[in-house]
Amino acid sequence: MAERSTGTGKSSDEISVELSKRRTGMSFQRTRMSADRTLMSVIRTSLSLISYGFTIFQFFEKLHDAKVLAPAHAPRNFGTTLVALGIVLLVLGIVYHLRFMIGLREQRKRMVADGLIHGESQFPPSLTLVTAVILLAIGLVAITSMVFQVGPF
């Protein structure tokens, strides 16, 4: 069977393989962006839990300080629990994201070594991961302030 020439000096099989490599490479980028979107969902949920918990805690603390409300530990405990839950969720999301991205990078390296995809483009650092770590630090400062009555809050 004779191979068809496309006029570019490459056979249709070579062009097909090249296109397949490029599509597969782009699918790695789409998978990476999908992992970032998943982490963004975790960040949104954690941010909501941390901010609601801290707001509830501060609201009832101000009412207590103004002598409007008798000391009650339930609002304080509920607020602290929400912040702690947000922190735990964020830690789990960060760990999951890191493990997934390490596995994806290793798979990509193997495919580049086998010649199945091109390896020119790099996986840039995840700005979403940086944001998650910053939120984690803020959450830890907030819960420390709530539990030990120290810190900027």
N, CA and C atoms as a LAMMPS dump frame, in Angstrom:
ITEM: TIMESTEP
0
ITEM: NUMBER OF ATOMS
459
ITEM: BOX BOUNDS ff ff ff
-5.0000000000000000e+02 5.0000000000000000e+02
-5.0000000000000000e+02 5.0000000000000000e+02
-5.0000000000000000e+02 5.0000000000000000e+02
ITEM: ATOMS id mol type element x y z
1 1 1 N 0.849 -1.169 0
2 1 2 C 0 0 0
3 1 3 C 0.896 1.233 0
4 2 1 N 0.651 2.168 -0.861
5 2 2 C 1.476 3.369 -0.98
6 2 3 C 0.945 4.438 -0.031
7 3 1 N 1.912 5.156 0.596
8 3 2 C 1.521 6.24 1.483
9 3 3 C 1.246 7.485 0.661
10 4 1 N 0.252 8.21 1.088
11 4 2 C -0.071 9.449 0.39
12 4 3 C 0.835 10.561 0.889
13 5 1 N 1.246 11.399 -0.016
14 5 2 C 2.03 12.568 0.354
15 5 3 C 1.083 13.751 0.428
16 6 1 N 1.333 14.625 1.373
17 6 2 C 0.45 15.769 1.553
18 6 3 C 0.986 17.027 0.894
19 7 1 N 2.119 16.927 0.247
20 7 2 C 2.702 18.103 -0.373
21 7 3 C 3.628 18.854 0.565
22 8 1 N 3.686 18.447 1.843
23 8 2 C 4.552 19.119 2.812
24 8 3 C 5.81 18.312 3.08
25 9 1 N 5.969 17.209 2.403
26 9 2 C 7.126 16.359 2.639
27 9 3 C 6.89 15.332 3.723
28 10 1 N 5.718 15.378 4.351
29 10 2 C 5.378 14.423 5.404
30 10 3 C 4.234 13.549 4.923
31 11 1 N 4.277 12.318 5.33
32 11 2 C 3.186 11.421 4.97
33 11 3 C 1.979 11.701 5.857
34 12 1 N 0.843 11.233 5.448
35 12 2 C -0.369 11.448 6.242
36 12 3 C -0.261 10.74 7.592
37 13 1 N 0.478 9.621 7.67
38 13 2 C 0.679 8.93 8.949
39 13 3 C 1.514 9.786 9.9
40 14 1 N 2.544 10.44 9.382
41 14 2 C 3.381 11.299 10.23
42 14 3 C 2.587 12.489 10.747
43 15 1 N 1.764 13.038 9.89
44 15 2 C 0.923 14.164 10.309
45 15 3 C -0.079 13.712 11.353
46 16 1 N -0.648 12.536 11.17
47 16 2 C -1.62 12.005 12.131
48 16 3 C -0.975 11.783 13.496
49 17 1 N 0.24 11.237 13.504
50 17 2 C 0.95 11.011 14.767
51 17 3 C 1.271 12.345 15.437
52 18 1 N 1.702 13.319 14.667
53 18 2 C 2.014 14.649 15.203
54 18 3 C 0.775 15.288 15.823
55 19 1 N -0.333 15.228 15.136
56 19 2 C -1.573 15.791 15.681
57 19 3 C -2.003 15.065 16.952
58 20 1 N -1.822 13.765 16.971
59 20 2 C -2.178 12.982 18.156
60 20 3 C -1.318 13.394 19.349
61 21 1 N -0.024 13.597 19.134
62 21 2 C 0.873 14.039 20.204
63 21 3 C 0.438 15.397 20.747
64 22 1 N 0.076 16.288 19.852
65 22 2 C -0.338 17.632 20.283
66 22 3 C -1.653 17.591 21.056
67 23 1 N -2.602 16.792 20.588
68 23 2 C -3.879 16.674 21.305
69 23 3 C -3.672 16.088 22.696
70 24 1 N -2.81 15.084 22.784
71 24 2 C -2.545 14.469 24.084
72 24 3 C -1.857 15.46 25.016
73 25 1 N -0.914 16.234 24.48
74 25 2 C -0.258 17.26 25.285
75 25 3 C -1.242 18.298 25.796
76 26 1 N -2.174 18.696 24.932
77 26 2 C -3.178 19.674 25.355
78 26 3 C -4.122 19.071 26.395
79 27 1 N -4.36 17.776 26.315
80 27 2 C -5.241 17.16 27.308
81 27 3 C -4.601 17.189 28.698
82 28 1 N -3.273 17.118 28.759
83 28 2 C -2.6 17.26 30.058
84 28 3 C -2.831 18.656 30.622
85 29 1 N -2.775 19.668 29.756
86 29 2 C -3.017 21.034 30.231
87 29 3 C -4.465 21.192 30.703
88 30 1 N -5.41 20.582 29.987
89 30 2 C -6.818 20.653 30.416
90 30 3 C -7.02 19.94 31.751
91 31 1 N -6.345 18.815 31.935
92 31 2 C -6.459 18.083 33.197
93 31 3 C -5.882 18.897 34.343
94 32 1 N -4.777 19.571 34.095
95 32 2 C -4.154 20.422 35.117
96 32 3 C -5.084 21.577 35.486
97 33 1 N -5.704 22.187 34.484
98 33 2 C -6.642 23.278 34.764
99 33 3 C -7.868 22.764 35.515
100 34 1 N -8.283 21.559 35.218
101 34 2 C -9.409 20.961 35.936
102 34 3 C -9.057 20.745 37.413
103 35 1 N -7.834 20.307 37.667
104 35 2 C -7.389 20.13 39.054
105 35 3 C -7.363 21.473 39.777
106 36 1 N -6.953 22.533 39.086
107 36 2 C -6.97 23.869 39.685
108 36 3 C -8.402 24.312 39.992
109 37 1 N -9.332 24.008 39.098
110 37 2 C -10.74 24.367 39.357
111 37 3 C -11.283 23.618 40.571
112 38 1 N -10.888 22.372 40.723
113 38 2 C -11.319 21.604 41.892
114 38 3 C -10.779 22.229 43.162
115 39 1 N -9.507 22.625 43.149
116 39 2 C -8.928 23.286 44.322
117 39 3 C -9.616 24.628 44.585
118 40 1 N -10.003 25.341 43.527
119 40 2 C -10.725 26.599 43.727
120 40 3 C -12.064 26.364 44.418
121 41 1 N -12.721 25.265 44.11
122 41 2 C -13.975 24.934 44.789
123 41 3 C -13.737 24.677 46.271
124 42 1 N -12.663 23.981 46.569
125 42 2 C -12.309 23.726 47.973
126 42 3 C -12.001 25.049 48.676
127 43 1 N -11.287 25.938 47.992
128 43 2 C -10.961 27.245 48.574
129 43 3 C -12.234 28.028 48.873
130 44 1 N -13.17 28.045 47.929
131 44 2 C -14.431 28.774 48.154
132 44 3 C -15.172 28.247 49.367
133 45 1 N -15.27 26.928 49.47
134 45 2 C -15.982 26.327 50.595
135 45 3 C -15.26 26.612 51.911
136 46 1 N -13.948 26.461 51.909
137 46 2 C -13.165 26.722 53.123
138 46 3 C -13.262 28.18 53.537
139 47 1 N -13.166 29.071 52.568
140 47 2 C -13.265 30.498 52.866
141 47 3 C -14.621 30.824 53.488
142 48 1 N -15.669 30.219 52.97
143 48 2 C -17.005 30.444 53.536
144 48 3 C -17.077 29.947 54.977
145 49 1 N -16.595 28.744 55.215
146 49 2 C -16.64 28.194 56.575
147 49 3 C -15.815 29.038 57.543
148 50 1 N -14.61 29.404 57.13
149 50 2 C -13.73 30.192 58.006
150 50 3 C -14.347 31.568 58.284
151 51 1 N -14.825 32.223 57.247
152 51 2 C -15.372 33.574 57.455
153 51 3 C -16.674 33.541 58.257
154 52 1 N -17.556 32.589 57.995
155 52 2 C -18.785 32.493 58.78
156 52 3 C -18.467 32.175 60.239
157 53 1 N -17.58 31.232 60.452
158 53 2 C -17.218 30.872 61.823
159 53 3 C -16.611 32.037 62.577
160 54 1 N -15.705 32.752 61.927
161 54 2 C -15.063 33.889 62.582
162 54 3 C -16.071 35.005 62.846
163 55 1 N -16.99 35.234 61.91
164 55 2 C -18.005 36.276 62.082
165 55 3 C -18.949 35.938 63.233
166 56 1 N -19.394 34.707 63.302
167 56 2 C -20.264 34.283 64.403
168 56 3 C -19.552 34.469 65.739
169 57 1 N -18.308 34.032 65.784
170 57 2 C -17.51 34.164 67.011
171 57 3 C -17.396 35.638 67.42
172 58 1 N -17.001 36.498 66.475
173 58 2 C -16.809 37.918 66.783
174 58 3 C -18.125 38.596 67.169
175 59 1 N -19.217 38.268 66.498
176 59 2 C -20.509 38.874 66.789
177 59 3 C -20.923 38.613 68.234
178 60 1 N -20.835 37.358 68.641
179 60 2 C -21.252 37.029 70.009
180 60 3 C -20.246 37.512 71.051
181 61 1 N -18.987 37.606 70.692
182 61 2 C -18 38.185 71.612
183 61 3 C -18.298 39.662 71.858
184 62 1 N -18.653 40.398 70.803
185 62 2 C -18.977 41.826 70.947
186 62 3 C -20.247 42.007 71.779
187 63 1 N -21.236 41.146 71.576
188 63 2 C -22.454 41.224 72.397
189 63 3 C -22.139 40.942 73.867
190 64 1 N -21.259 40 74.109
191 64 2 C -20.863 39.687 75.481
192 64 3 C -20.07 40.844 76.091
193 65 1 N -19.157 41.421 75.33
194 65 2 C -18.35 42.546 75.834
195 65 3 C -19.222 43.764 76.137
196 66 1 N -20.294 43.945 75.389
197 66 2 C -21.196 45.073 75.602
198 66 3 C -22.229 44.773 76.688
199 67 1 N -22.103 43.632 77.313
200 67 2 C -23.014 43.212 78.395
201 67 3 C -24.462 43.089 77.917
202 68 1 N -24.648 42.825 76.635
203 68 2 C -25.981 42.618 76.082
204 68 3 C -26.383 41.166 76.234
205 69 1 N -25.398 40.292 76.248
206 69 2 C -25.64 38.862 76.271
207 69 3 C -24.83 38.236 77.407
208 70 1 N -25.456 37.315 78.108
209 70 2 C -24.743 36.581 79.157
210 70 3 C -23.703 35.671 78.494
211 71 1 N -22.626 35.357 79.2
212 71 2 C -21.602 34.504 78.588
213 71 3 C -22.19 33.159 78.163
214 72 1 N -22.026 32.852 76.903
215 72 2 C -22.509 31.586 76.365
216 72 3 C -21.385 30.983 75.531
217 73 1 N -21.118 29.726 75.786
218 73 2 C -20.016 29.079 75.071
219 73 3 C -20.461 28.445 73.759
220 74 1 N -21.749 28.248 73.567
221 74 2 C -22.23 27.594 72.346
222 74 3 C -21.864 28.377 71.078
223 75 1 N -22.099 29.691 71.02
224 75 2 C -21.721 30.427 69.806
225 75 3 C -20.209 30.41 69.561
226 76 1 N -19.462 30.537 70.659
227 76 2 C -18 30.512 70.53
228 76 3 C -17.544 29.15 70.009
229 77 1 N -18.093 28.094 70.577
230 77 2 C -17.715 26.743 70.138
231 77 3 C -18.154 26.481 68.697
232 78 1 N -19.348 26.955 68.347
233 78 2 C -19.838 26.764 66.981
234 78 3 C -18.951 27.504 65.981
235 79 1 N -18.609 28.751 66.278
236 79 2 C -17.739 29.534 65.401
237 79 3 C -16.363 28.903 65.257
238 80 1 N -15.812 28.457 66.369
239 80 2 C -14.496 27.807 66.343
240 80 3 C -14.55 26.513 65.539
241 81 1 N -15.638 25.769 65.685
242 81 2 C -15.795 24.517 64.933
243 81 3 C -15.882 24.776 63.429
244 82 1 N -16.603 25.818 63.031
245 82 2 C -16.681 26.147 61.61
246 82 3 C -15.312 26.524 61.042
247 83 1 N -14.555 27.317 61.79
248 83 2 C -13.212 27.695 61.333
249 83 3 C -12.319 26.458 61.244
250 84 1 N -12.377 25.598 62.26
251 84 2 C -11.564 24.376 62.244
252 84 3 C -11.949 23.472 61.077
253 85 1 N -13.237 23.368 60.81
254 85 2 C -13.7 22.562 59.677
255 85 3 C -13.192 23.127 58.35
256 86 1 N -13.219 24.443 58.214
257 86 2 C -12.693 25.087 57.014
258 86 3 C -11.206 24.822 56.835
259 87 1 N -10.458 24.855 57.928
260 87 2 C -9.015 24.593 57.87
261 87 3 C -8.747 23.143 57.487
262 88 1 N -9.471 22.218 58.11
263 88 2 C -9.287 20.792 57.791
264 88 3 C -9.62 20.525 56.324
265 89 1 N -10.719 21.086 55.844
266 89 2 C -11.104 20.913 54.442
267 89 3 C -10.024 21.458 53.513
268 90 1 N -9.466 22.605 53.864
269 90 2 C -8.432 23.215 53.037
270 90 3 C -7.157 22.375 53.026
271 91 1 N -6.768 21.853 54.175
272 91 2 C -5.572 20.991 54.234
273 91 3 C -5.783 19.751 53.369
274 92 1 N -6.954 19.123 53.484
275 92 2 C -7.233 17.937 52.669
276 92 3 C -7.226 18.278 51.173
277 93 1 N -7.792 19.423 50.815
278 93 2 C -7.8 19.848 49.421
279 93 3 C -6.399 20.102 48.884
280 94 1 N -5.547 20.719 49.696
281 94 2 C -4.162 20.988 49.279
282 94 3 C -3.4 19.682 49.106
283 95 1 N -3.551 18.772 50.057
284 95 2 C -2.852 17.483 49.967
285 95 3 C -3.315 16.706 48.734
286 96 1 N -4.619 16.666 48.503
287 96 2 C -5.149 15.974 47.331
288 96 3 C -4.597 16.594 46.051
289 97 1 N -4.611 17.921 45.982
290 97 2 C -4.124 18.624 44.796
291 97 3 C -2.643 18.321 44.547
292 98 1 N -1.838 18.386 45.597
293 98 2 C -0.409 18.109 45.447
294 98 3 C -0.162 16.682 44.959
295 99 1 N -0.849 15.725 45.56
296 99 2 C -0.672 14.326 45.15
297 99 3 C -1.109 14.113 43.706
298 100 1 N -2.214 14.716 43.325
299 100 2 C -2.706 14.573 41.958
300 100 3 C -1.719 15.188 40.971
301 101 1 N -1.226 16.392 41.279
302 101 2 C -0.317 17.073 40.365
303 101 3 C 1.023 16.343 40.254
304 102 1 N 1.508 15.772 41.34
305 102 2 C 2.752 14.995 41.276
306 102 3 C 2.555 13.782 40.365
307 103 1 N 1.44 13.1 40.526
308 103 2 C 1.143 11.946 39.67
309 103 3 C 0.993 12.345 38.207
310 104 1 N 0.35 13.479 37.957
311 104 2 C 0.173 13.95 36.585
312 104 3 C 1.513 14.317 35.953
313 105 1 N 2.376 14.96 36.725
314 105 2 C 3.709 15.314 36.208
315 105 3 C 4.531 14.062 35.909
316 106 1 N 4.448 13.064 36.789
317 106 2 C 5.195 11.821 36.549
318 106 3 C 4.682 11.112 35.293
319 107 1 N 3.368 11.064 35.126
320 107 2 C 2.782 10.454 33.926
321 107 3 C 3.224 11.201 32.676
322 108 1 N 3.246 12.506 32.755
323 108 2 C 3.662 13.32 31.608
324 108 3 C 5.126 13.06 31.269
325 109 1 N 5.979 12.979 32.284
326 109 2 C 7.406 12.698 32.041
327 109 3 C 7.591 11.346 31.363
328 110 1 N 6.831 10.343 31.812
329 110 2 C 6.932 9.017 31.184
330 110 3 C 6.492 9.072 29.717
331 111 1 N 5.436 9.807 29.451
332 111 2 C 4.948 9.89 28.072
333 111 3 C 5.915 10.673 27.183
334 112 1 N 6.565 11.694 27.728
335 112 2 C 7.572 12.43 26.964
336 112 3 C 8.754 11.512 26.673
337 113 1 N 9.189 10.743 27.686
338 113 2 C 10.323 9.824 27.507
339 113 3 C 10.001 8.74 26.474
340 114 1 N 8.756 8.31 26.41
341 114 2 C 8.356 7.291 25.431
342 114 3 C 8.091 7.885 24.044
343 115 1 N 8.174 9.203 23.936
344 115 2 C 7.946 9.853 22.649
345 115 3 C 6.486 9.959 22.266
346 116 1 N 5.601 9.82 23.225
347 116 2 C 4.168 9.865 22.92
348 116 3 C 3.621 11.288 22.869
349 117 1 N 4.298 12.209 23.571
350 117 2 C 3.901 13.618 23.522
351 117 3 C 5.157 14.469 23.457
352 118 1 N 4.961 15.722 23.084
353 118 2 C 6.07 16.672 23.088
354 118 3 C 6.258 17.175 24.513
355 119 1 N 7.458 17.581 24.847
356 119 2 C 7.724 18.049 26.204
357 119 3 C 8.245 19.459 26.258
358 120 1 N 7.9 20.278 25.246
359 120 2 C 8.423 21.642 25.231
360 120 3 C 7.8 22.524 26.31
361 121 1 N 6.503 22.426 26.485
362 121 2 C 5.834 23.297 27.453
363 121 3 C 5.998 22.736 28.86
364 122 1 N 6.056 23.646 29.806
365 122 2 C 6.22 23.269 31.21
366 122 3 C 4.886 23.398 31.933
367 123 1 N 4.811 22.755 33.087
368 123 2 C 3.673 22.958 33.963
369 123 3 C 4.05 24.113 34.886
370 124 1 N 3.443 25.273 34.725
371 124 2 C 3.805 26.394 35.594
372 124 3 C 3.298 26.155 37.015
373 125 1 N 3.885 26.856 37.975
374 125 2 C 3.383 26.722 39.348
375 125 3 C 1.92 27.156 39.415
376 126 1 N 1.177 26.537 40.287
377 126 2 C -0.249 26.801 40.401
378 126 3 C -0.503 28.009 41.306
379 127 1 N -1.047 29.072 40.728
380 127 2 C -1.412 30.245 41.517
381 127 3 C -2.547 29.897 42.481
382 128 1 N -3.384 28.955 42.089
383 128 2 C -4.471 28.508 42.956
384 128 3 C -3.913 27.858 44.218
385 129 1 N -2.856 27.07 44.068
386 129 2 C -2.225 26.432 45.233
387 129 3 C -1.617 27.481 46.157
388 130 1 N -0.992 28.495 45.597
389 130 2 C -0.418 29.581 46.401
390 130 3 C -1.529 30.278 47.186
391 131 1 N -2.646 30.536 46.531
392 131 2 C -3.791 31.165 47.199
393 131 3 C -4.315 30.291 48.331
394 132 1 N -4.383 28.985 48.11
395 132 2 C -4.864 28.059 49.143
396 132 3 C -3.947 28.069 50.361
397 133 1 N -2.647 28.112 50.14
398 133 2 C -1.692 28.128 51.256
399 133 3 C -1.812 29.439 52.042
400 134 1 N -2.011 30.548 51.334
401 134 2 C -2.188 31.835 52.025
402 134 3 C -3.462 31.816 52.858
403 135 1 N -4.551 31.28 52.293
404 135 2 C -5.799 31.174 53.058
405 135 3 C -5.628 30.263 54.27
406 136 1 N -4.866 29.207 54.111
407 136 2 C -4.596 28.314 55.244
408 136 3 C -3.881 29.064 56.363
409 137 1 N -2.896 29.888 56.012
410 137 2 C -2.181 30.674 57.023
411 137 3 C -3.139 31.643 57.725
412 138 1 N -4.003 32.286 56.963
413 138 2 C -4.98 33.208 57.562
414 138 3 C -5.927 32.451 58.488
415 139 1 N -6.382 31.277 58.066
416 139 2 C -7.262 30.468 58.903
417 139 3 C -6.597 30.04 60.204
418 140 1 N -5.328 29.672 60.116
419 140 2 C -4.6 29.273 61.325
420 140 3 C -4.419 30.442 62.286
421 141 1 N -4.143 31.626 61.746
422 141 2 C -4.038 32.819 62.598
423 141 3 C -5.387 33.124 63.238
424 142 1 N -6.471 32.991 62.471
425 142 2 C -7.811 33.278 62.995
426 142 3 C -8.189 32.321 64.123
427 143 1 N -7.946 31.034 63.929
428 143 2 C -8.343 30.083 64.98
429 143 3 C -7.451 30.23 66.215
430 144 1 N -6.189 30.57 66.013
431 144 2 C -5.299 30.818 67.151
432 144 3 C -5.806 32.019 67.945
433 145 1 N -6.217 33.058 67.228
434 145 2 C -6.762 34.243 67.878
435 145 3 C -8.042 33.924 68.638
436 146 1 N -8.879 33.077 68.064
437 146 2 C -10.143 32.739 68.699
438 146 3 C -9.949 31.876 69.951
439 147 1 N -9.076 30.9 69.856
440 147 2 C -8.908 29.948 70.958
441 147 3 C -8.086 30.532 72.097
442 148 1 N -6.998 31.213 71.734
443 148 2 C -6.062 31.691 72.772
444 148 3 C -6.183 33.183 73.062
445 149 1 N -7.114 33.866 72.408
446 149 2 C -7.341 35.301 72.623
447 149 3 C -6.063 36.114 72.397
448 150 1 N -5.283 35.734 71.391
449 150 2 C -4.056 36.474 71.031
450 150 3 C -4.062 36.734 69.535
451 151 1 N -3.216 37.623 69.109
452 151 2 C -3.055 37.845 67.689
453 151 3 C -3.753 39.107 67.222
454 152 1 N -3.759 39.299 65.926
455 152 2 C -4.286 40.556 65.371
456 152 3 C -5.791 40.675 65.384
457 153 1 N -6.51 39.585 65.61
458 153 2 C -7.969 39.644 65.543
459 153 3 C -8.548 39.702 66.924
